[in-house]
């Protein structure tokens, strides 16, 4: 009995297939298999080397990397991944869900026209009103015996004592006046006009700074004081103190300076290119940042005809009231001169994003979908921006949160939306 019947086909004899006849068939099958594998590999290599215009390659960690062939990220060396070009969002769109809109405080508004005009804002400062400054000086030679005002910044009322002065010349004038009075009382005007002598002596005392009350008291005092007190002719703050007790001061020496702060000068700087926008007697607004942006109305009353040749800056001046002395010289101010108004498309300043490439605004094309639009801006002030081109009335513009949408676009695409826009197509 044959234990291996499966090998019967290899036995020689009638009705059996010999091994020699199978061998060519096996060789043919193996050759065909080798040829098919080689063709598949060649086809695969051909496909991989052919550029694919339907995808681009980017890095999952650095989406700003765009290549047209596979490879490594030049930044982190990770393998680039293939992304369909249909995902490039050729329309510069950003999609936000309701939660993102709420958290980002995204607000929109429909464009409407409005009035806007050139507004000139001049930086300036508050200064003393030079017409309200008083210089207190000696009118006669003498030694300063006592100062009643010890430091700058003190407030002096009209009639307050300022200093005591010892002056031999003034003391002689006092004695001359007393002697003339006594002679007039004793002899009258029979032979000599003593009344004229009295008025002459009195005039000298007035000229040297004594007031009428002091002169009248000379005839009532049994003895003359060797020092004379001088009183303030005006009310104001002491802005300068130039003398010390015990110093000798010649006639005309400035002892101190007083400033009346009931009015101040708001002086602003204007460039030569802005001179055509300002004119004397025009209405202006004074804004004071140090007082919570307090607004004071005024009239431009002075324009310096001389321009500083080094800075090309001129000076304009407005007098403002300061009855309660709440404002101080040296405080920064803005002098705002309004120009002629005209009708145009106006957006809030927050709605327009500016950089070196230009300006863009984000518009809503449908709920939750926003598109960048390049715009040309005109007049800009603190709160509004004029749009010259790029938008039209009826467009729904993002008025709050435009910066967040722009950041979202850069995060998703790795590039600024301005880079993909052509101003001529807007």
Number of C-alpha atoms within 10 A of each C-alpha: 4 7 6 7 8 8 9 13 13 13 12 11 10 7 8 11 14 15 12 9 9 11 10 10 10 10 10 10 10 10 10 10 10 10 10 11 11 11 11 11 11 11 11 11 11 10 11 11 9 9 12 12 10 11 18 22 22 24 23 13 12 18 17 16 18 16 17 14 19 15 15 16 21 12 10 10 10 15 15 23 17 18 15 11 13 10 10 14 10 10 12 18 19 20 15 17 10 11 9 13 16 11 9 16 13 19 14 18 15 15 18 14 15 13 12 21 17 16 17 18 20 19 16 23 19 23 19 19 18 12 11 16 18 20 17 20 17 20 18 20 19 21 19 22 17 18 18 14 17 13 12 14 15 13 15 21 14 11 12 15 16 19 19 20 24 21 19 15 12 23 17 12 18 21 14 18 23 20 17 20 20 14 17 19 12 10 12 14 13 8 7 12 13 21 16 13 18 19 14 14 20 23 14 16 21 14 11 17 18 19 14 11 8 15 16 11 11 16 16 10 9 8 8 15 12 14 19 19 18 20 20 17 18 19 18 22 19 22 17 16 17 10 15 15 15 14 12 17 21 14 13 12 17 17 19 19 18 25 24 22 24 17 21 25 20 27 24 23 19 22 15 13 9 13 14 8 14 18 15 13 13 12 16 19 19 23 21 20 13 11 12 8 12 12 15 13 15 19 18 21 14 15 19 10 9 10 14 12 8 6 9 13 18 19 19 23 24 24 20 19 15 14 11 9 12 9 19 14 14 12 15 18 24 23 28 18 20 18 13 10 12 10 11 19 20 23 25 16 17 17 22 25 16 13 8 5 10 13 17 23 25 28 23 19 13 10 10 14 14 25 21 23 21 24 21 14 20 15 15 18 15 9 10 16 21 25 22 15 14 17 19 14 12 11 15 19 25 26 21 20 19 26 18 14 24 21 16 15 21 16 14 13 19 15 16 16 20 17 8 12 17 10 14 7 7 11
